[in-house]
Amino acid sequence: MTTNLRRILVLSALAASLTLLAAPAVALPGVDQAAAHEIAAQSDPFIEVDTGEEPPADPQWTYRFLIPASIALTVLLVVGTVVMYFVRVVRARYTVVE
């Protein structure tokens, strides 16, 4: 990767993360937070709705799919980084003398 492309990728990742962090603060700029908390404290947040059906069993999809996928992605990133290090740095360090 060239340094310009790397710089663009780093800056875009930084901009995306800052945008995601600022999104909740920008979402409702006209709402008075103190009044919202007071209204929430006075109202009952739990409303029961009886549909007569049992809720589906919790499949625990987080533990079954997301965690192994993130571990596999992390391992791939570490292995890819090590391979790219040896391809770029170690190969450039030594030259073949003919």
Secondary structure, DSSP 4 states (H G I P E B T S, - for coil): --HHHHHHHHHHHHHHHHHHHHHHHHH-TTS-HHHHHHHHHHS--------SSPPPPP--HIIIIIHHHHHHHHHHHHHHHHHHHIIIIIHHH-----
